[in-house]
Amino acid sequence: MASPAFGDHVTVRQGQLQGKTDFDSRQFLNIPYAAPPTGASRFRPPQPPSSWPGVRDATRQGNICPQSLPLGNVSEDCLVLNVITPPAAKSTNLPVMVWLHGGAYTLGSGAGYDPKPLVTKGDVIVVTVNYRLGSFGYLALPGLATESGTTGNYGILDQQAGLRWIRDNIAAFGGNPRNVTIFGESAGGHSVCMQLISPTAADLFHKAISESGGCVGTALGPAPLNTAYSAGDSFAKKVGCPDAAAQVACLRGKPMDELIKAQGEALPLQAELSWTPTIDGKVIKEPTRDAVAAGRYNRVPMISGTNKNEGNLFVALGWHLGKLRRPTAAELEAEIRARAGSVTPELLAAYRPEAPDNADAAMSGVITDGAFACPSESLVRTMTSQPGQAVYQYEFADPQPPYSFLDPLMPLEDFHSAELFYLFGTVQGLPSLLDLRQNRLSQQMIGYWTEFATTGNPNGPGHPAWPAATTATPSPVQHLTSEGTSPRTTFPADHHCDLW
């Protein structure tokens, strides 16, 4: 590898890149990290990218992966990443943060996030990675497993291919390939946990941050193989490929748009989602909780956290916007049963609806606690039992974050994904819009995240102390708020984790 270049020209293994520079960053966009997964490569593990002649233009965003609500040009030729560095990197040893976007494994792209605040204030390199979504990334069928020895985890394998590309090329941008932090939110935070437990991800990263990942919950899997096969067969029949012996060829022959249309719901509103990683026996061998409890995972320092009112966004989208009404008490009981397996008097007492036709707050509480807060608490408790495991837990609880006013029926408060506006300059094109107090919290959070990426410990000068989680119950959880960040020990009780 050639010496690092600090202008807008960089040479990687595939060839030369022309990026762009401005006063606060260098950007190299739309870099292929794997071959296009098209034609016969659809539903296969990612293959190495090709070289290119001359100088590749890396100044514009690339395609986003197939999805039903795209914010950009959709194509199966989407396995690209963006590299954003400080404007005039003088170091050849910068920490590298690799962003895995959220979207319920069906939506989103790396292009939807502006990481310049992390890059410039934390003096790190940020790489955003596209990965296959929906059926393109998570279809499981026996015929596919026979072909390649794995099935149902193509999106997870894409992320690993991106990490290998970073390992092999990031030094050319001034990054340290031996100091890589993966971080993500929602399905991206869940992806972080999939990489933790995947044996094929060993040594590809050195630290991990999972934001609202629900890693030991049920909604995002990983799904048992038989369950994934059943869902894959139902999908194949839905798109007109009923013959098991010919399903793979039939599905590869279907137009992209036809598969997108057949994927179903566009928003993560149900207790169980259609497209999630699979316990295939190779990429993912067992449930997350089992792997961590047994110590069978890639043991690296970790941050895990959630938002105080995760469920408000799902109530707003699923009922206020989707059904033009509030959830009912009957729907609340159904949601409790779906998430807890049964409806107990204790759960009913903890989540009382405001009225038979208004279960807004109670429904949000069930989703927040059952899908996010308590799975995070369980993961942290399990991790702290492992010798030498450093883990830090947080709850984002800032009053009235940006866009929390958008639902006229219910203040969104600290909704699912609200913390992203404190870490990124824009999120899906929306500016952060922080006031002075929120900006101070943003500076704290960026400091925590980038200090952790640098050292494996979020604590640094100028920020409130953040104690590591311990085996004690309750353990300290850093309460992130513009009203005064500090550790608290009330998190499990606040979210009724004894009931979940």
C-alpha positions in Angstrom: 0.0 0.0 0.0 1.2 3.4 -0.9 1.8 6.1 1.7 -1.3 7.8 2.9 -2.4 10.8 0.8 -4.0 13.8 2.6 -5.5 15.6 -0.4 -8.4 14.5 -2.5 -6.6 11.7 -4.4 -6.1 8.3 -2.7 -4.9 5.0 -4.1 -6.6 1.8 -2.8 -6.1 -1.8 -3.9 -8.7 -1.4 -6.7 -7.2 1.8 -8.2 -7.2 5.5 -7.8 -9.9 7.7 -6.2 -10.7 11.3 -6.6 -12.6 12.6 -3.7 -13.5 16.1 -2.6 -12.4 18.4 0.3 -14.0 21.3 2.1 -13.2 23.2 5.2 -14.2 20.5 7.6 -13.7 17.1 5.9 -12.4 15.0 3.0 -15.0 12.8 1.4 -14.6 9.7 -0.8 -18.0 8.5 -1.8 -19.5 5.5 -3.6 -16.5 3.2 -3.3 -17.3 -0.4 -4.2 -16.3 -2.8 -1.5 -17.8 -5.9 -3.2 -19.0 -6.9 -6.7 -22.5 -6.0 -7.6 -24.8 -8.8 -6.2 -26.8 -9.0 -9.4 -27.9 -11.8 -11.8 -26.4 -15.1 -10.6 -24.8 -13.3 -7.6 -28.2 -12.4 -6.2 -28.8 -14.3 -2.9 -25.1 -15.2 -2.7 -22.3 -14.1 -0.3 -20.6 -10.9 -1.5 -17.7 -11.4 -3.9 -14.5 -9.3 -4.2 -14.8 -6.0 -6.1 -13.2 -5.4 -9.5 -10.4 -2.9 -10.1 -11.0 0.1 -12.3 -8.9 1.9 -14.9 -7.7 5.4 -14.4 -9.1 7.6 -11.6 -12.6 6.8 -10.2 -14.9 9.8 -9.4 -15.6 9.5 -5.7 -17.4 12.8 -5.2 -21.1 11.7 -5.5 -23.3 9.3 -3.5 -23.9 5.9 -5.0 -27.0 3.8 -5.3 -28.9 2.7 -2.3 -30.0 -1.0 -1.9 -33.5 -2.1 -3.0 -36.2 -1.0 -0.6 -39.8 0.2 -0.6 -39.3 3.8 0.7 -36.0 4.9 -1.0 -34.4 8.3 -0.5 -32.1 8.0 -3.5 -31.5 5.9 -6.6 -32.3 2.3 -6.0 -30.2 -0.5 -7.6 -29.0 -4.0 -6.7 -25.5 -2.6 -7.6 -25.4 -0.9 -4.1 -22.5 -2.5 -2.2 -20.6 0.8 -1.7 -19.2 2.7 1.2 -18.2 6.3 2.0 -15.0 7.4 3.8 -15.1 10.7 5.6 -11.9 12.0 7.2 -10.7 15.2 8.9 -9.9 17.9 6.4 -6.1 17.7 6.5 -5.2 14.5 8.4 -1.7 14.7 9.7 -1.9 11.3 11.4 -1.5 7.9 9.8 -3.1 6.3 12.9 -6.6 7.8 13.2 -9.3 5.7 14.9 -11.9 4.4 12.4 -15.7 4.3 13.1 -17.8 2.2 10.8 -21.5 3.2 10.7 -24.1 0.5 10.1 -27.4 2.2 9.4 -30.8 1.3 10.8 -34.2 0.7 9.1 -35.5 -2.7 10.4 -33.3 -4.5 7.9 -35.5 -3.2 5.1 -34.8 0.5 4.8 -32.0 3.0 4.8 -28.5 3.6 3.5 -25.1 4.9 4.6 -25.7 8.1 2.6 -28.5 9.1 4.9 -26.1 10.3 7.7 -23.7 13.2 7.8 -20.9 12.2 10.2 -18.9 15.4 10.0 -19.5 16.3 13.7 -17.9 13.0 14.8 -15.0 13.4 12.2 -14.1 17.0 13.0 -14.7 17.1 16.7 -13.5 13.6 17.5 -10.6 13.5 15.0 -11.7 10.1 13.7 -12.4 8.6 10.3 -16.0 7.6 9.8 -17.0 5.0 7.1 -20.7 4.5 6.2 -21.6 1.1 4.6 -24.5 0.0 2.5 -25.7 -3.6 2.9 -28.4 -5.6 1.3 -31.9 -5.3 2.8 -35.2 -7.2 2.8 -35.3 -10.4 0.8 -32.1 -9.4 -1.1 -30.2 -9.6 2.2 -32.1 -12.1 4.4 -33.9 -14.6 2.2 -33.3 -18.2 3.5 -33.9 -21.3 1.5 -32.4 -24.8 1.5 -31.3 -24.4 -2.1 -29.3 -21.3 -1.3 -27.6 -23.0 1.7 -26.6 -25.9 -0.6 -25.0 -23.5 -3.0 -22.8 -21.6 -0.6 -23.0 -23.2 2.8 -24.9 -20.3 4.3 -28.3 -18.6 3.8 -30.3 -15.8 5.2 -27.4 -13.5 6.2 -26.2 -11.9 3.0 -26.6 -8.4 4.6 -24.5 -9.4 7.6 -21.9 -10.8 5.2 -21.9 -7.6 3.2 -21.1 -5.7 6.4 -18.2 -8.1 7.0 -17.0 -7.6 3.4 -17.0 -3.9 4.1 -15.0 -4.4 7.2 -12.4 -6.4 5.3 -12.2 -3.7 2.7 -11.6 -1.2 5.5 -8.9 -3.4 7.0 -7.1 -3.6 3.7 -7.5 0.0 2.5 -8.1 2.4 5.4 -4.4 3.2 6.0 -4.4 5.0 2.6 -6.8 7.5 4.1 -4.8 7.9 7.3 -6.8 5.4 9.4 -5.6 2.7 11.7 -6.8 -0.8 10.6 -6.1 -2.1 14.1 -8.5 0.4 15.8 -11.9 -0.1 14.2 -15.2 0.6 16.0 -18.5 -0.6 14.6 -21.5 1.4 15.6 -25.1 1.5 14.6 -28.7 2.2 15.6 -31.8 0.1 15.5 -31.2 -2.6 12.9 -27.7 -1.2 12.7 -27.3 -1.6 16.5 -28.7 -5.1 16.1 -26.2 -5.7 13.3 -23.4 -4.8 15.7 -24.5 -7.6 18.0 -24.7 -10.0 15.0 -21.1 -9.2 14.3 -20.3 -9.7 17.9 -21.6 -13.3 17.8 -20.5 -14.1 14.3 -17.4 -16.3 14.1 -16.8 -15.0 10.5 -16.4 -11.5 11.9 -13.5 -12.4 14.2 -10.7 -9.8 14.2 -12.5 -7.4 11.8 -13.3 -4.8 14.5 -12.0 -3.9 18.0 -14.8 -2.0 19.7 -18.6 -1.9 19.4 -21.5 0.5 20.1 -25.1 -0.7 19.8 -27.7 2.1 19.9 -31.3 0.8 20.4 -30.4 -2.5 19.0 -32.8 -4.8 20.9 -30.0 -7.4 20.7 -31.5 -10.1 22.9 -35.1 -9.3 22.0 -37.2 -11.3 19.4 -38.2 -8.7 16.8 -35.0 -8.6 14.9 -33.8 -12.2 15.4 -31.7 -14.0 14.6 -34.4 -16.4 13.5 -34.2 -20.2 13.8 -33.4 -21.8 10.5 -36.7 -23.6 10.2 -38.6 -20.4 10.8 -36.5 -18.6 8.2 -37.0 -21.4 5.7 -40.7 -21.3 6.2 -40.7 -17.5 5.6 -38.5 -17.9 2.6 -40.7 -20.5 1.1 -43.9 -18.4 1.7 -42.2 -15.4 0.0 -41.1 -17.5 -3.0 -44.6 -18.8 -3.5 -45.9 -15.2 -3.2 -43.8 -14.1 -6.1 -44.7 -17.1 -8.2 -41.9 -19.5 -7.5 -43.7 -22.5 -5.8 -41.5 -25.3 -7.0 -38.8 -26.0 -4.4 -36.4 -27.5 -6.9 -36.6 -24.4 -9.1 -37.1 -21.7 -6.5 -33.6 -20.3 -6.5 -33.4 -19.9 -10.3 -37.0 -18.6 -10.4 -36.3 -15.9 -7.8 -33.1 -14.8 -9.5 -35.1 -14.3 -12.7 -37.6 -12.0 -11.1 -37.3 -8.2 -11.6 -36.0 -6.2 -8.7 -39.2 -4.2 -8.4 -41.3 -7.4 -8.2 -39.4 -8.6 -5.2 -39.5 -5.2 -3.5 -43.3 -5.1 -3.9 -43.7 -8.6 -2.5 -41.6 -7.9 0.6 -44.6 -6.5 2.5 -44.6 -3.8 5.2 -42.2 -0.9 4.7 -42.1 0.1 8.4 -41.1 -1.8 11.5 -44.5 -1.9 13.2 -45.1 -5.5 14.1 -43.8 -7.7 16.9 -42.1 -10.0 14.5 -40.5 -8.7 11.3 -40.2 -10.5 8.0 -36.6 -10.0 7.2 -34.0 -10.6 9.9 -30.7 -12.5 10.2 -30.8 -16.3 10.4 -29.2 -18.9 12.7 -27.6 -20.7 9.7 -24.9 -22.6 11.6 -22.1 -20.8 9.9 -22.4 -17.0 10.0 -24.6 -17.0 13.1 -24.6 -20.2 15.1 -26.9 -19.4 18.1 -29.1 -16.8 19.7 -27.3 -13.7 21.0 -28.0 -14.3 24.6 -26.8 -17.9 24.5 -23.6 -16.9 22.6 -22.7 -14.1 25.1 -23.6 -16.1 28.2 -21.3 -18.9 27.0 -18.5 -16.5 26.1 -18.7 -17.5 22.4 -18.5 -14.1 20.9 -16.0 -11.6 19.6 -15.1 -10.0 23.0 -14.4 -6.3 22.6 -15.2 -3.2 24.7 -18.8 -2.2 24.2 -21.3 0.6 24.7 -25.0 -0.4 24.7 -27.9 1.9 25.2 -31.5 2.9 24.5 -33.8 6.0 24.4 -36.2 6.7 27.2 -39.3 6.7 25.0 -38.4 4.4 22.1 -42.0 3.2 21.6 -43.4 6.7 20.9 -42.2 6.6 17.3 -43.8 3.2 16.6 -47.1 4.4 18.1 -47.0 7.5 16.0 -46.2 5.6 12.8 -48.3 2.5 13.4 -51.5 4.0 14.8 -51.6 7.8 14.5 -50.2 7.8 11.0 -51.0 4.3 9.8 -54.5 3.8 11.2 -55.4 7.5 12.0 -56.3 6.6 15.5 -54.9 5.7 18.9 -54.2 2.1 19.9 -56.9 0.4 22.0 -56.7 -1.5 25.2 -57.4 -4.7 23.3 -54.4 -4.0 21.0 -52.3 -3.3 24.1 -53.0 -6.7 25.5 -52.2 -8.3 22.1 -48.9 -6.4 22.0 -48.0 -7.6 25.6 -48.8 -11.2 24.6 -46.7 -10.9 21.4 -43.6 -9.5 23.3 -43.9 -11.3 26.6 -45.4 -14.6 25.5 -48.4 -14.1 27.9 -50.5 -11.5 29.6 -50.0 -11.5 33.3 -51.7 -9.4 36.0 -48.4 -7.8 36.8 -47.9 -6.6 33.2 -51.4 -5.4 32.9 -51.0 -3.4 36.1 -47.7 -1.9 34.9 -49.1 -0.8 31.6 -52.6 0.6 32.2 -54.3 2.2 29.1 -55.6 5.7 29.6 -59.0 4.6 28.2 -60.4 1.7 26.3 -59.7 3.6 23.0 -56.5 5.3 24.1 -53.5 3.2 25.0 -50.9 5.6 23.7 -48.6 5.8 26.7 -49.1 2.2 27.8 -48.4 0.9 24.3 -45.3 3.0 24.0 -44.1 1.7 27.3 -44.6 -1.9 26.3 -42.6 -1.4 23.1 -39.9 0.7 24.9 -39.4 -1.8 27.7 -40.1 -5.1 26.0 -38.2 -4.5 22.8 -35.4 -2.1 23.7 -34.7 -1.1 27.3 -34.9 -4.6 29.0 -33.2 -6.5 26.2 -30.3 -3.9 26.5 -30.3 -4.4 30.2 -30.2 -8.1 29.8 -27.3 -8.0 27.3 -25.3 -5.7 29.6 -25.9 -7.9 32.6 -24.9 -11.0 30.6 -21.8 -9.3 29.3 -20.6 -8.1 32.7 -20.5 -11.7 33.8 -17.7 -12.4 31.3 -14.2 -12.0 32.7 -12.4 -8.9 31.3 -15.4 -7.6 29.4 -15.7 -3.8 29.5 -19.2 -2.5 28.8 -20.8 0.9 29.3 -24.6 1.4 29.4 -26.6 4.6 28.7 -30.1 5.9 28.4 -30.7 8.9 26.2 -33.3 11.1 28.0 -33.0 14.6 26.8 -36.3 16.6 27.1 -37.8 17.6 23.8 -35.1 16.5 21.2 -35.5 17.8 17.7 -38.7 16.8 15.9 -40.3 15.5 19.1 -43.3 17.9 18.3 -44.3 16.3 15.0 -47.1 14.1 16.3 -50.1 16.3 17.3 -51.7 13.4 19.3 -48.6 12.6 21.5 -45.3 14.4 22.2 -42.6 12.0 20.8 -40.2 12.9 23.5 -37.0 10.7 23.4 -38.3 8.6 20.5 -36.5 5.8 18.7 -33.5 7.4 16.7 -33.8 10.8 18.5 -30.2 10.5 19.7 -28.9 10.5 16.2 -29.4 14.2 15.8 -26.8 14.7 18.6 -24.2 12.6 16.8 -24.7 13.5 13.1 -25.0 16.8 11.3 -28.1 15.6 9.3 -30.2 12.4 9.5 -32.0 11.4 6.3 -31.7 15.0 5.1 -33.1 16.5 8.3 -30.8 19.0 10.1 -30.1 18.5 13.8 -31.6 21.8 15.0 -30.1 21.7 18.4 -30.4 24.6 20.9 -27.5 25.7 23.1 -28.2 23.2 25.9 -28.7 20.4 23.5 -25.6 21.3 21.7 -23.6 20.9 24.9 -25.1 17.4 25.3 -24.1 16.7 21.7 -20.5 17.7 22.4 -20.6 15.3 25.4 -21.9 12.5 23.4 -19.6 13.0 20.5 -16.8 13.1 23.0 -17.9 9.9 24.6 -18.3 8.0 21.3 -15.0 9.1 19.8 -13.0 8.8 23.0 -14.4 5.2 23.2 -13.4 4.6 19.6 -9.9 5.9 20.4 -9.2 4.1 23.7 -12.1 1.7 24.5 -13.2 3.9 27.4 -15.7 6.8 26.8 -14.2 8.9 29.6 -12.1 11.9 28.7 -11.4 15.4 29.8 -14.2 17.9 30.1 -17.1 15.4 30.3 -19.1 13.9 33.3 -17.6 10.6 34.5 -19.3 7.5 33.0 -18.7 4.4 35.1 -18.5 1.0 33.5 -21.3 -1.4 34.1 -20.8 -3.9 36.9 -22.2 -7.3 38.0 -24.1 -5.5 40.7 -27.8 -5.1 40.4 -28.7 -2.4 39.7 -25.6 -1.2 37.8 -24.9 2.4 36.8 -26.5 3.6 33.6 -25.3 7.0 32.1 -28.3 9.3 31.9 -27.6 11.5 28.8 -29.6 14.7 29.1 -29.0 18.4 28.6 -30.3 19.0 32.1 -27.2 17.2 33.6 -25.6 14.0 32.5 -24.8 11.6 35.3 -25.0 7.9 36.2 -28.2 6.5 37.7 -29.2 3.1 39.1 -33.0 3.2 38.5 -33.0 2.0 34.9 -34.3 -1.6 35.5 -37.0 -0.4 37.8 -38.0 2.5 35.5 -38.6 0.0 32.7 -40.1 -2.9 34.7 -37.3 -5.2 33.6 -38.2 -7.6 36.4 -41.4 -8.4 34.4 -39.7 -8.9 31.1 
